[in-house]
């Protein structure tokens, strides 16, 4: 529905200034009758108590009004915001695993809601979860200081393409409180909810003398932007920062948490702070002031405190073998938190590298010619000869990069069907062909090697292949 239709309804066809003045007086009267045009939805603001659960009170009220004439088979568990808060918390936990990349944000939202209305407030993730739980659409109408409204759709992505769903609307005051919005077909006994609305006036309320005063203490904090792409977040408030990274940096980390990711992060941090050297990127016995000496430092060395193991031309595999043999008691408990059951050798290396990252981020990084020399030597060795190749698949003609150092850990199993015996001739490697799982004659036909294997022997002097 077009929330701000271009064909705006006129009060009347007024011919002179006197009739215009009379019409203006009637328009300000609470007894004037204004009916909704076919393309306009008039909304009535219904206030809810500001007790820290105002979002849930508003959702309960708006949902009940939207479904009361539809014989819905999805009734709310209770007509109270506190009850809905508990139900949304349980729903977030039970269905987080189904949200893909947003599972972590659902669990974090549930953890905040469990603290109670006095310590934590709901965010846009709770609105999205409510939409999925009640199978309804949810619109958040945010009022700006100038009186204008920004309408955001917070319906769960799984329901976006479904028709005939009830519409639940809530009004956010742009600061710290939510109220319910319900459709009002006849606003003759209502007054505009606030000044500054553009025509046609869409938001109405009961006249002040008929309203009950509400306690606004302990009301909600404004919602902040989230990383979730499953819904549109609340608009920015005046004066708020445009940099989401700055807001993230200001987030307060809870001292403890039962989240599996947090347990692993805490274990890695403890490993880095208690078991690694102060300068883990330097070999044992090397001093920080020697980083610019240009010395030939070993390629592989251990960063554990008190360990002097080094290997001048060592590789990652050599380091991994050392870690498994000498530091298994330190690495195995942390690797078990990765959730793979029994930790494998790569899990040990992942935990070790993660601890190195934590240690390096705790201080300014060291840089110098000695470290550069290690990096350049490793790069030269890794790219020498045929260690890095761009090979073409015989089957699909796609180009794939082969790196000898990681060949056994990749998804592609490489076989060399041809071996060069000199600058011109190639010899068929039957062992590699048989590994392809097809008979010898079939392999020659499929890979067109019958011609390649016979052609060189027919070359005459002066010919090339």
matplotlib code that plots the C-alpha trace (Angstrom):
import matplotlib.pyplot as plt

x = [0.0, 1.3, 1.7, 1.8, -0.5, -0.1, -3.9, -4.4, -8.1, -9.3, -11.7, -14.1, -14.2, -14.0, -14.6, -13.9, -11.7, -14.7, -15.6, -11.9, -11.8, -14.9, -13.5, -10.3, -12.3, -14.2, -11.0, -9.6, -12.8, -12.8, -16.4, -15.7, -16.1, -13.2, -13.5, -10.5, -10.2, -9.8, -6.0, -5.4, -5.2, -5.9, -4.1, -4.9, -2.2, -3.0, -0.7, 0.9, 2.6, 6.3, 7.7, 10.7, 8.4, 6.6, 7.6, 6.1, 2.9, 2.6, 3.0, 0.5, -2.1, -1.6, -1.6, -4.8, -6.6, -5.3, -6.5, -9.6, -11.9, -9.9, -10.5, -6.7, -5.4, -2.2, -3.3, -0.8, 0.2, -0.9, -2.2, 0.8, 4.1, 6.0, 4.6, 5.4, 9.0, 9.5, 7.9, 10.1, 13.2, 12.3, 11.6, 14.9, 16.8, 14.8, 15.0, 18.4, 20.0, 17.5, 18.7, 22.0, 24.4, 22.1, 22.0, 24.5, 22.5, 19.4, 21.3, 22.7, 19.2, 17.9, 20.7, 19.8, 16.1, 16.8, 18.4, 14.9, 13.3, 15.2, 18.6, 18.1, 15.7, 14.6, 15.9, 14.8, 15.8, 13.0, 10.5, 11.6, 11.4, 7.8, 6.9, 8.0, 6.5, 3.0, 3.2, 2.4, 3.8, 5.3, 5.7, 7.7, 6.6, 9.3, 8.4, 10.9, 11.3, 9.7, 6.6, 7.2, 7.2, 9.5, 8.0, 10.2, 9.2, 10.5, 8.8, 10.9, 12.4, 10.6, 7.3, 8.1, 6.5, 3.4, 0.0, -3.0, -0.9, -2.2, -0.5, 0.9, 2.0, 3.9, 4.9, 8.4, 8.7, 12.3, 13.7, 12.7, 9.1, 6.8, 3.0, 0.5, -1.0, -4.4, -6.5, -9.3, -11.9, -13.7, -11.6, -14.5, -14.1, -10.3, -7.7, -4.4, -1.8, 0.8, 1.4, 3.5, 1.8, 1.5, -1.9, -3.7, -3.4, -2.9, -2.1, -4.9, -5.5, -8.2, -8.6, -6.3, -9.2, -10.2, -6.6, -5.1, -1.7, 1.1, 4.2, 7.1, 9.9, 11.9, 11.0, 12.9, 16.1, 16.1, 17.0, 20.4, 21.5, 22.4, 24.3, 21.2, 20.2, 16.9, 15.1, 15.4, 16.7, 15.4, 16.3, 19.1, 18.2, 19.4, 22.9, 23.7, 26.9, 27.0, 29.8, 28.6, 32.1, 32.3, 29.1, 30.5, 33.7, 31.6, 29.8, 30.3, 31.4, 29.8, 32.4, 31.1, 28.9, 27.8, 27.8, 30.0, 31.9, 32.7, 34.1, 36.5, 37.5, 38.2, 40.3, 42.3, 42.9, 44.1, 46.4, 47.9, 48.4, 49.8, 51.7, 53.1, 56.2, 55.8, 57.2, 55.9, 56.9, 60.6, 62.6, 63.7, 66.6, 66.1, 65.8, 63.4, 66.3, 67.8, 64.7, 66.5, 69.8, 68.9, 70.0, 69.1, 66.5, 65.0, 61.9, 60.0, 60.2, 57.9, 56.3, 55.6, 57.4, 60.6, 60.6, 63.8, 62.7, 63.7, 64.2, 66.3, 64.4, 61.4, 57.9, 54.4, 54.3, 57.5, 55.9, 52.7, 54.6, 56.5, 53.2, 51.6, 54.7, 55.6, 52.5, 49.5, 48.5, 48.1, 46.4, 44.1, 41.6, 41.1, 40.9, 38.1, 36.0, 35.9, 33.1, 34.7, 34.6, 38.2, 40.6, 42.8, 46.2, 44.8, 42.8, 46.0, 47.5, 44.3, 44.3, 48.0, 47.6, 44.5, 46.5, 49.3, 46.8, 45.5, 49.1, 50.1, 47.0, 47.9, 50.8, 52.2, 53.6, 57.3, 58.7, 62.2, 64.6, 65.2, 61.5, 61.2, 64.1, 62.2, 59.1, 61.0, 62.9, 59.6, 58.0, 60.9, 60.9, 57.1, 57.0, 60.2, 60.0, 56.6, 55.5, 52.8, 51.0, 47.9, 46.7, 43.8, 41.4, 41.3, 37.6, 36.1, 38.9, 38.6, 41.8, 42.7, 45.7, 47.9, 50.1, 52.5, 52.7, 49.0, 48.3, 47.4, 44.9, 42.9, 39.6, 41.2, 43.3, 46.0, 47.4, 50.1, 49.1, 52.0, 55.7, 58.2, 61.3, 63.1, 62.4, 60.1, 58.9, 56.3, 55.8, 52.4, 52.3, 50.2, 50.2, 48.4, 46.0, 45.0, 44.3, 41.5, 39.5, 39.2, 40.8, 44.0, 42.4, 39.4, 41.7, 43.7, 40.4, 38.9, 42.0, 43.0, 46.4, 46.5, 47.6, 49.9, 51.7, 52.2, 52.9, 56.4, 57.9, 56.8, 58.7, 61.3, 64.5, 63.6, 60.0, 58.7, 55.7]
y = [0.0, 3.5, 5.1, 8.6, 8.6, 11.2, 11.6, 13.4, 13.7, 17.3, 18.5, 20.2, 22.3, 25.7, 28.7, 31.7, 32.7, 32.8, 29.1, 28.2, 29.7, 27.9, 24.6, 25.2, 25.7, 22.5, 20.6, 21.5, 20.4, 17.0, 16.5, 16.7, 13.5, 12.4, 9.0, 7.1, 7.2, 3.9, 4.4, 5.8, 4.0, 6.1, 4.9, 5.4, 5.6, 3.5, 4.2, 1.4, 1.4, 2.4, -0.3, -1.5, -3.9, -1.3, -2.9, -6.2, -4.5, -2.7, -5.9, -7.8, -5.0, -4.4, -8.1, -8.7, -5.9, -7.0, -10.6, -10.3, -10.7, -13.4, -16.4, -16.9, -20.3, -18.6, -16.8, -15.0, -17.0, -14.1, -10.6, -9.2, -7.8, -9.8, -13.1, -12.2, -11.2, -14.7, -16.4, -14.4, -15.3, -19.0, -18.7, -17.0, -19.8, -22.6, -21.3, -19.6, -22.6, -22.1, -18.5, -19.2, -16.3, -14.6, -17.4, -15.6, -12.4, -14.3, -16.0, -12.6, -11.1, -13.9, -13.5, -9.8, -10.4, -13.0, -10.2, -8.7, -5.4, -3.4, -4.3, -4.9, -3.8, -5.5, -4.7, -5.2, -8.9, -9.4, -7.8, -10.0, -13.1, -12.0, -11.7, -15.3, -16.7, -15.2, -15.4, -11.8, -8.7, -6.0, -2.3, 0.1, 3.7, 6.0, 9.7, 12.3, 15.6, 17.5, 15.4, 13.3, 9.5, 6.9, 3.4, 0.4, -3.2, -5.6, -8.7, -11.9, -12.7, -16.1, -14.3, -11.4, -13.1, -14.5, -12.7, -12.3, -12.1, -9.8, -6.5, -5.4, -1.8, -0.1, 3.5, 4.4, 7.9, 8.2, 8.3, 5.7, 4.4, 2.3, 2.5, 0.4, 1.5, 0.2, 1.0, 3.6, 3.8, 6.8, 9.4, 11.8, 11.5, 11.6, 14.4, 14.4, 12.6, 15.4, 18.6, 18.7, 15.9, 16.3, 15.9, 13.6, 13.3, 9.6, 9.4, 10.1, 9.6, 10.0, 13.6, 14.3, 14.6, 11.0, 9.6, 8.0, 9.4, 6.9, 6.5, 6.9, 5.9, 2.9, 3.1, 1.5, 2.7, 3.5, 0.6, 0.7, -0.5, -4.2, -6.4, -8.4, -8.4, -10.2, -6.9, -3.2, -1.5, 1.6, 4.9, 7.0, 9.5, 13.1, 13.5, 9.8, 8.6, 7.4, 5.0, 1.5, 0.5, 3.3, 2.0, -1.5, -0.3, 1.3, -2.0, -3.4, -7.0, -9.1, -10.4, -14.0, -15.8, -19.4, -19.0, -21.7, -19.1, -17.1, -20.1, -20.8, -17.1, -17.0, -20.2, -18.8, -15.5, -17.4, -19.5, -16.4, -14.4, -17.3, -19.6, -17.5, -15.2, -11.4, -11.3, -14.5, -13.4, -13.4, -16.6, -17.7, -15.7, -13.0, -9.5, -6.8, -4.4, -7.0, -7.0, -4.6, -6.4, -8.4, -11.7, -15.0, -16.1, -19.6, -20.1, -22.1, -21.6, -22.1, -19.2, -21.0, -19.5, -21.5, -23.5, -23.1, -25.2, -23.8, -25.1, -23.1, -24.3, -25.6, -25.6, -25.4, -29.2, -29.2, -26.7, -28.7, -31.9, -30.1, -28.7, -32.1, -33.7, -31.1, -28.9, -31.2, -30.7, -26.9, -27.1, -30.1, -28.7, -25.6, -27.5, -29.7, -26.5, -26.3, -28.8, -31.4, -34.2, -35.5, -32.6, -33.3, -31.9, -28.9, -27.9, -27.7, -25.3, -23.3, -22.8, -21.9, -19.3, -17.8, -17.4, -15.8, -13.3, -12.4, -11.9, -9.7, -7.5, -6.7, -4.5, -2.7, -5.2, -5.6, -5.1, -5.1, -6.5, -9.7, -10.6, -9.4, -11.8, -14.7, -13.8, -13.3, -16.6, -18.5, -16.8, -17.6, -21.3, -21.6, -20.2, -21.8, -24.3, -25.9, -25.3, -22.9, -23.8, -22.8, -26.1, -26.7, -29.6, -32.2, -32.8, -29.3, -27.0, -24.9, -23.4, -24.3, -23.1, -25.9, -25.0, -27.8, -26.8, -27.3, -29.9, -32.7, -30.4, -29.2, -30.4, -31.3, -34.5, -33.8, -36.5, -36.0, -38.0, -36.8, -36.5, -34.6, -36.8, -34.0, -30.7, -32.2, -35.7, -36.6, -40.0, -41.3, -41.8, -45.0, -45.0, -41.7, -42.7, -45.8, -43.7, -42.0, -45.3, -46.0, -48.7, -47.7, -47.6, -45.6, -43.1, -42.6, -42.0, -39.6, -37.5, -37.7, -39.1, -41.8, -39.1, -37.4, -40.6, -41.8, -38.5, -37.7, -41.0, -40.1, -36.8, -36.4, -34.2, -30.5, -31.1, -29.9, -31.0]
z = [0.0, -0.9, 2.5, 1.1, -1.9, -4.6, -5.2, -1.9, -0.8, -0.7, 2.0, -0.4, -3.6, -2.0, -4.2, -2.0, 1.0, 3.4, 2.7, 3.0, 6.5, 7.5, 6.3, 8.2, 11.4, 10.9, 10.2, 13.6, 15.5, 17.2, 16.1, 12.4, 10.5, 8.4, 6.6, 5.2, 1.4, -0.4, -0.8, 2.7, 6.1, 9.1, 12.2, 15.9, 18.5, 21.5, 24.4, 26.4, 29.8, 29.8, 32.1, 30.1, 28.1, 26.0, 22.7, 23.8, 25.2, 21.8, 19.8, 22.0, 21.6, 17.9, 17.1, 19.0, 17.2, 13.8, 14.3, 16.5, 13.5, 11.7, 13.9, 14.1, 15.2, 16.4, 19.6, 21.7, 24.8, 27.1, 26.9, 28.7, 27.5, 30.2, 28.9, 25.3, 26.3, 27.7, 24.7, 22.2, 24.3, 24.1, 20.3, 19.6, 21.3, 19.7, 16.2, 16.1, 14.3, 11.4, 10.7, 9.0, 9.3, 11.7, 14.3, 16.6, 16.6, 17.7, 20.5, 21.6, 21.6, 23.7, 26.2, 26.6, 27.0, 29.8, 31.9, 32.5, 31.5, 34.1, 32.6, 28.9, 26.2, 23.0, 19.6, 16.0, 16.1, 18.6, 16.3, 13.4, 15.6, 16.7, 13.0, 12.3, 15.6, 15.0, 11.1, 10.6, 9.0, 11.3, 10.5, 12.7, 12.3, 13.6, 14.3, 13.5, 15.4, 12.5, 12.8, 9.7, 9.8, 8.4, 8.0, 8.2, 7.3, 10.0, 8.7, 8.7, 5.3, 5.1, 5.2, 2.8, -0.3, 1.5, 1.0, 3.3, 6.5, 9.3, 9.6, 13.0, 13.4, 16.3, 16.7, 17.9, 19.3, 18.0, 21.5, 24.1, 23.8, 21.7, 21.3, 19.4, 16.1, 15.0, 12.0, 12.5, 9.8, 11.3, 13.1, 13.7, 17.5, 17.4, 17.1, 15.3, 17.3, 16.9, 14.9, 11.8, 9.8, 6.1, 4.4, 4.6, 8.4, 9.1, 12.8, 15.3, 19.0, 21.7, 22.9, 25.9, 28.4, 27.7, 27.9, 31.0, 32.0, 31.5, 33.6, 31.2, 33.7, 32.7, 29.0, 26.2, 24.8, 21.1, 18.8, 17.1, 13.7, 13.4, 11.0, 10.3, 6.6, 7.2, 8.0, 7.8, 10.9, 12.6, 11.0, 12.5, 15.2, 14.9, 16.2, 16.0, 14.5, 10.9, 11.5, 12.6, 13.5, 16.0, 17.6, 17.7, 19.4, 22.1, 22.9, 26.4, 26.6, 29.3, 31.9, 31.4, 28.9, 28.3, 24.5, 22.8, 20.8, 23.9, 25.7, 22.8, 22.6, 26.4, 26.2, 23.2, 25.1, 28.2, 26.1, 24.5, 27.7, 29.8, 27.5, 24.6, 24.6, 24.6, 21.0, 19.4, 15.8, 16.8, 17.1, 20.6, 22.1, 19.4, 20.7, 19.4, 18.7, 16.3, 14.0, 11.6, 11.6, 8.4, 10.0, 8.5, 11.1, 11.0, 8.9, 11.6, 15.3, 18.4, 20.2, 23.5, 26.5, 27.4, 24.1, 22.0, 19.0, 15.6, 12.1, 9.6, 6.5, 8.4, 7.0, 8.5, 8.6, 10.7, 13.1, 13.3, 14.2, 16.9, 18.4, 18.5, 20.1, 22.6, 23.3, 23.0, 26.6, 26.0, 22.6, 22.8, 25.4, 23.3, 20.0, 21.5, 21.8, 18.0, 18.0, 15.7, 18.2, 18.3, 17.3, 14.3, 13.5, 11.6, 14.7, 16.7, 14.1, 14.0, 17.8, 17.8, 15.0, 16.8, 20.0, 18.0, 16.6, 20.1, 21.3, 18.3, 18.6, 22.2, 21.2, 18.2, 15.6, 15.0, 11.6, 10.1, 7.6, 9.5, 9.4, 5.8, 4.9, 6.3, 4.3, 1.0, 1.4, 2.0, -1.0, -3.3, -2.2, -2.5, -6.0, -7.4, -10.3, -10.7, -7.1, -8.3, -11.6, -13.4, -14.9, -17.3, -16.6, -19.4, -18.7, -18.4, -19.7, -16.6, -15.2, -11.6, -9.5, -8.1, -5.1, -4.2, -0.6, 0.0, -2.7, -0.2, 1.7, -1.3, -2.8, -6.1, -6.4, -9.0, -11.4, -14.0, -17.1, -19.2, -18.2, -20.2, -21.0, -22.9, -24.5, -27.2, -26.2, -23.6, -22.0, -20.9, -17.1, -17.0, -13.2, -13.0, -15.8, -14.0, -10.9, -12.9, -12.6, -16.3, -18.6, -20.4, -23.9, -22.6, -21.0, -24.2, -26.1, -23.6, -23.0, -26.7, -25.7, -28.4, -30.9, -28.4, -27.5, -31.1, -32.8, -31.4, -32.7, -36.3, -36.3, -39.0, -38.8, -38.7, -37.5, -34.2, -32.2]

ax = plt.figure().add_subplot(projection="3d")
ax.plot(x, y, z, "-o")
ax.set_aspect("equal")
plt.show()
